[in-house]
């Protein structure tokens, strides 16, 4: 199926507006997409409204919640949640506020390193959405402090970089609960780097995840096969997507670039209907 279940818009750190994402998906002849902004569902309604013009495209309401683990972070995708749920939006707002404060601290660290990144420009790039590191990277690029977005991440604002700052996060189990409480379907995003993965999956299975992201940019056939085995063993839906941000070819995959089996998408939609969740 021509589908992409992992897309970011200007509601978080993507380059395209939700409406532009929908139009681009139609141009590429995609059949199903999911709007999964970081800690935000602000892009869902605009995308759903735009998609009314294109009956050939289904838009799934989604979110990507960043969570904290001892050796890094884990991302939980949520599909078909009630994106209008007050508790969900309250929690996401708290997480976005944390992103804002982290962004200011990262810009301050960059200043200490001799890079006077314009905070006002970072906010402009975020366009009122959730502030993320790509916005800081873009401001660095515009001001000539780096030659590419990739350089900004690898040298300065990546997790091991001198200007990196932690922020408030939920645990993976807490994020799963947030999605479930909003009547959504929680899925573990890009899990290949999590070690040891199987016991971690068992914990999240008990917490309530229904799937894992198997088809993902950069995953080779060996990795996909291993993840499929875990999915089969634990009765999890094999999901996938490009994690598209629109940042250009030097960083990230292009929209619709990951092949996703029709069965995976149909299973996800079928489960949402069984549970009477939000179906566009």
TACORQUI-V942375 format. One record per pair of residues at least 24 apart in sequence whose ideal C-beta (glycine too) atoms are under 8 Angstrom apart, sorted by the first residue. I is the first residue (numbers start at 1). J is the second residue. D is the distance in whole Angstrom. If there is no record, write none. Layout:
[[I & J & D] [I & J & D]]
This chain:
[[1 & 31 & 6] [1 & 32 & 7] [1 & 260 & 6] [1 & 261 & 7] [1 & 262 & 4] [1 & 264 & 8] [1 & 265 & 5] [1 & 266 & 8] [2 & 28 & 7] [2 & 29 & 6] [2 & 30 & 5] [2 & 31 & 5] [2 & 32 & 8] [2 & 256 & 7] [3 & 30 & 6] [3 & 31 & 6] [3 & 32 & 4] [3 & 33 & 7] [3 & 241 & 8] [3 & 260 & 5] [3 & 265 & 5] [4 & 30 & 6] [4 & 32 & 8] [4 & 33 & 5] [4 & 34 & 7] [4 & 241 & 5] [4 & 242 & 5] [4 & 244 & 7] [4 & 255 & 6] [4 & 256 & 5] [4 & 258 & 7] [4 & 260 & 7] [5 & 32 & 7] [5 & 33 & 7] [5 & 34 & 4] [5 & 36 & 7] [5 & 60 & 7] [5 & 62 & 7] [5 & 77 & 8] [5 & 79 & 7] [5 & 213 & 8] [5 & 239 & 6] [5 & 240 & 6] [5 & 241 & 4] [5 & 260 & 7] [5 & 265 & 7] [5 & 268 & 8] [6 & 34 & 7] [6 & 36 & 5] [6 & 64 & 7] [6 & 77 & 7] [6 & 189 & 7] [6 & 213 & 7] [6 & 216 & 8] [6 & 240 & 7] [6 & 241 & 3] [6 & 242 & 6] [6 & 243 & 5] [6 & 244 & 7] [7 & 33 & 6] [7 & 34 & 6] [7 & 35 & 6] [7 & 36 & 6] [7 & 241 & 7] [7 & 242 & 7] [7 & 244 & 5] [7 & 255 & 7] [8 & 36 & 7] [8 & 37 & 6] [8 & 38 & 7] [8 & 64 & 8] [8 & 243 & 7] [8 & 244 & 6] [8 & 245 & 5] [8 & 246 & 8] [9 & 35 & 6] [9 & 37 & 6] [9 & 43 & 4] [9 & 47 & 7] [9 & 129 & 8] [10 & 43 & 7] [10 & 126 & 8] [10 & 127 & 5] [10 & 129 & 5] [11 & 35 & 8] [11 & 37 & 4] [11 & 40 & 5] [11 & 41 & 8] [11 & 42 & 4] [11 & 43 & 3] [11 & 129 & 5] [11 & 130 & 7] [12 & 37 & 4] [12 & 38 & 4] [12 & 39 & 7] [12 & 40 & 5] [12 & 43 & 8] [12 & 64 & 8] [12 & 129 & 6] [12 & 130 & 4] [12 & 132 & 6] [13 & 37 & 8] [13 & 38 & 6] [13 & 126 & 8] [13 & 129 & 8] [13 & 130 & 7] [13 & 131 & 8] [13 & 132 & 3] [13 & 133 & 7] [13 & 134 & 4] [13 & 135 & 6] [13 & 245 & 6] [14 & 244 & 7] [14 & 245 & 5] [14 & 246 & 5] [15 & 245 & 7] [15 & 246 & 3] [15 & 247 & 6] [16 & 246 & 5] [17 & 43 & 8] [17 & 46 & 7] [18 & 43 & 4] [18 & 44 & 7] [18 & 46 & 4] [18 & 47 & 4] [18 & 50 & 7] [19 & 46 & 6] [19 & 47 & 7] [19 & 50 & 4] [21 & 47 & 6] [21 & 255 & 8] [22 & 47 & 5] [22 & 50 & 4] [22 & 51 & 5] [22 & 54 & 7] [22 & 57 & 7] [22 & 59 & 7] [23 & 50 & 7] [24 & 255 & 6] [25 & 57 & 6] [25 & 255 & 7] [25 & 256 & 7] [26 & 54 & 5] [26 & 56 & 7] [26 & 57 & 6] [28 & 255 & 6] [28 & 256 & 5] [30 & 57 & 7] [30 & 255 & 8] [30 & 256 & 5] [31 & 56 & 7] [31 & 57 & 7] [31 & 58 & 7] [31 & 265 & 8] [32 & 57 & 7] [32 & 58 & 5] [32 & 59 & 8] [32 & 60 & 7] [32 & 265 & 5] [32 & 269 & 8] [33 & 57 & 7] [33 & 58 & 8] [33 & 59 & 6] [33 & 60 & 7] [34 & 59 & 7] [34 & 60 & 4] [34 & 61 & 8] [34 & 62 & 4] [34 & 77 & 8] [34 & 79 & 6] [34 & 241 & 7] [35 & 59 & 7] [35 & 60 & 7] [35 & 61 & 7] [35 & 62 & 6] [36 & 62 & 4] [36 & 63 & 6] [36 & 64 & 4] [36 & 77 & 6] [36 & 78 & 8] [36 & 79 & 8] [36 & 241 & 8] [37 & 63 & 7] [37 & 64 & 7] [37 & 129 & 7] [37 & 130 & 7] [38 & 64 & 5] [38 & 65 & 8] [38 & 66 & 6] [38 & 99 & 8] [38 & 130 & 6] [38 & 132 & 6] [39 & 63 & 7] [39 & 64 & 8] [39 & 65 & 6] [39 & 66 & 7] [39 & 92 & 5] [39 & 95 & 4] [39 & 96 & 5] [39 & 99 & 7] [39 & 130 & 6] [40 & 92 & 6] [40 & 96 & 6] [40 & 129 & 7] [40 & 130 & 5] [41 & 81 & 7] [41 & 83 & 4] [41 & 88 & 7] [41 & 89 & 7] [41 & 92 & 7] [42 & 129 & 7] [42 & 130 & 8] [43 & 129 & 8] [44 & 83 & 5] [45 & 83 & 7] [48 & 280 & 6] [51 & 280 & 7] [58 & 269 & 8] [58 & 280 & 6] [59 & 280 & 5] [60 & 268 & 8] [60 & 269 & 8] [60 & 280 & 7] [61 & 278 & 6] [61 & 280 & 7] [63 & 92 & 7] [63 & 179 & 7] [63 & 184 & 8] [64 & 189 & 6] [65 & 92 & 8] [65 & 95 & 7] [65 & 170 & 7] [65 & 175 & 4] [65 & 178 & 6] [65 & 179 & 7] [66 & 95 & 7] [66 & 169 & 6] [67 & 169 & 5] [67 & 170 & 5] [67 & 171 & 6] [67 & 172 & 5] [67 & 174 & 7] [67 & 175 & 5] [68 & 166 & 8] [68 & 169 & 4] [68 & 170 & 7] [68 & 171 & 6] [69 & 171 & 8] [69 & 172 & 7] [72 & 159 & 7] [72 & 193 & 8] [73 & 169 & 7] [74 & 172 & 5] [74 & 188 & 7] [74 & 189 & 8] [74 & 191 & 8] [74 & 194 & 7] [75 & 188 & 8] [75 & 189 & 4] [75 & 190 & 7] [76 & 172 & 6] [76 & 175 & 4] [76 & 176 & 6] [76 & 179 & 7] [76 & 186 & 6] [76 & 187 & 7] [76 & 188 & 6] [76 & 189 & 7] [76 & 209 & 8] [77 & 186 & 7] [77 & 187 & 4] [77 & 188 & 8] [77 & 189 & 5] [77 & 213 & 7] [77 & 239 & 7] [78 & 178 & 7] [78 & 179 & 4] [78 & 182 & 7] [78 & 184 & 4] [78 & 185 & 7] [78 & 186 & 6] [78 & 187 & 7] [79 & 184 & 6] [79 & 185 & 5] [79 & 187 & 7] [79 & 268 & 6] [79 & 272 & 7] [80 & 183 & 8] [80 & 184 & 5] [80 & 185 & 5] [80 & 272 & 4] [80 & 277 & 4] [80 & 278 & 5] [80 & 279 & 6] [81 & 179 & 6] [81 & 182 & 4] [81 & 183 & 6] [81 & 184 & 3] [81 & 185 & 8] [81 & 277 & 7] [81 & 278 & 6] [82 & 182 & 5] [82 & 183 & 5] [82 & 184 & 7] [82 & 277 & 8] [82 & 278 & 5] [83 & 182 & 8] [83 & 278 & 7] [85 & 181 & 8] [85 & 182 & 4] [85 & 183 & 8] [87 & 181 & 6] [87 & 182 & 7] [88 & 178 & 6] [88 & 181 & 7] [88 & 182 & 4] [91 & 170 & 8] [91 & 178 & 5] [94 & 168 & 7] [95 & 168 & 7] [95 & 169 & 7] [95 & 170 & 8] [96 & 130 & 5] [96 & 131 & 8] [98 & 167 & 4] [98 & 168 & 4] [98 & 169 & 8] [99 & 130 & 5] [99 & 131 & 5] [99 & 132 & 7] [99 & 167 & 6] [100 & 131 & 5] [101 & 167 & 7] [102 & 165 & 5] [102 & 166 & 7] [102 & 167 & 4] [103 & 131 & 4] [103 & 132 & 8] [103 & 135 & 7] [103 & 136 & 6] [105 & 165 & 4] [106 & 133 & 7] [106 & 136 & 6] [106 & 157 & 6] [106 & 163 & 5] [106 & 164 & 7] [106 & 165 & 5] [107 & 136 & 7] [109 & 162 & 7] [109 & 163 & 4] [109 & 165 & 7] [110 & 136 & 8] [110 & 140 & 7] [110 & 145 & 8] [110 & 156 & 7] [110 & 157 & 8] [110 & 163 & 5] [113 & 156 & 7] [113 & 162 & 6] [113 & 163 & 6] [115 & 140 & 7] [115 & 143 & 8] [115 & 145 & 5] [115 & 156 & 8] [116 & 143 & 8] [117 & 143 & 6] [117 & 145 & 7] [118 & 143 & 7] [133 & 157 & 5] [134 & 245 & 6] [134 & 247 & 6] [148 & 250 & 5] [148 & 251 & 8] [149 & 247 & 6] [149 & 248 & 7] [149 & 250 & 6] [149 & 251 & 5] [150 & 250 & 5] [150 & 251 & 5] [153 & 251 & 7] [172 & 203 & 8] [172 & 204 & 6] [172 & 207 & 7] [173 & 203 & 7] [173 & 204 & 7] [173 & 207 & 4] [176 & 204 & 6] [176 & 207 & 4] [176 & 208 & 5] [176 & 209 & 6] [177 & 207 & 7] [177 & 208 & 7] [180 & 208 & 5] [183 & 275 & 7] [183 & 276 & 8] [183 & 277 & 5] [183 & 278 & 7] [184 & 277 & 6] [184 & 278 & 8] [185 & 210 & 5] [185 & 211 & 7] [185 & 268 & 7] [185 & 271 & 6] [185 & 272 & 6] [185 & 275 & 8] [185 & 277 & 7] [186 & 210 & 7] [187 & 211 & 4] [187 & 212 & 6] [187 & 213 & 6] [187 & 237 & 7] [187 & 239 & 5] [188 & 212 & 5] [188 & 213 & 7] [189 & 213 & 5] [189 & 243 & 8] [190 & 216 & 5] [190 & 243 & 7] [191 & 227 & 7] [192 & 216 & 7] [192 & 219 & 6] [192 & 223 & 5] [192 & 227 & 7] [197 & 230 & 7] [198 & 230 & 6] [201 & 230 & 6] [201 & 234 & 6] [201 & 236 & 8] [202 & 234 & 7] [205 & 234 & 5] [205 & 236 & 7] [209 & 236 & 7] [210 & 236 & 7] [210 & 237 & 6] [210 & 271 & 6] [211 & 236 & 5] [211 & 237 & 4] [211 & 238 & 7] [211 & 239 & 5] [211 & 268 & 7] [212 & 236 & 5] [212 & 237 & 8] [212 & 238 & 7] [212 & 239 & 7] [213 & 239 & 5] [213 & 240 & 6] [213 & 241 & 7] [214 & 238 & 4] [214 & 239 & 7] [214 & 240 & 6] [215 & 239 & 7] [215 & 240 & 3] [215 & 241 & 7] [215 & 258 & 5] [215 & 259 & 6] [215 & 260 & 5] [215 & 261 & 8] [215 & 264 & 8] [216 & 240 & 6] [216 & 241 & 7] [216 & 242 & 8] [216 & 243 & 7] [216 & 258 & 6] [217 & 242 & 6] [217 & 243 & 6] [217 & 252 & 7] [217 & 253 & 4] [217 & 257 & 7] [217 & 258 & 6] [218 & 253 & 8] [237 & 264 & 6] [237 & 267 & 5] [237 & 268 & 6] [237 & 271 & 7] [238 & 264 & 5] [239 & 264 & 6] [239 & 268 & 7] [240 & 264 & 7]]
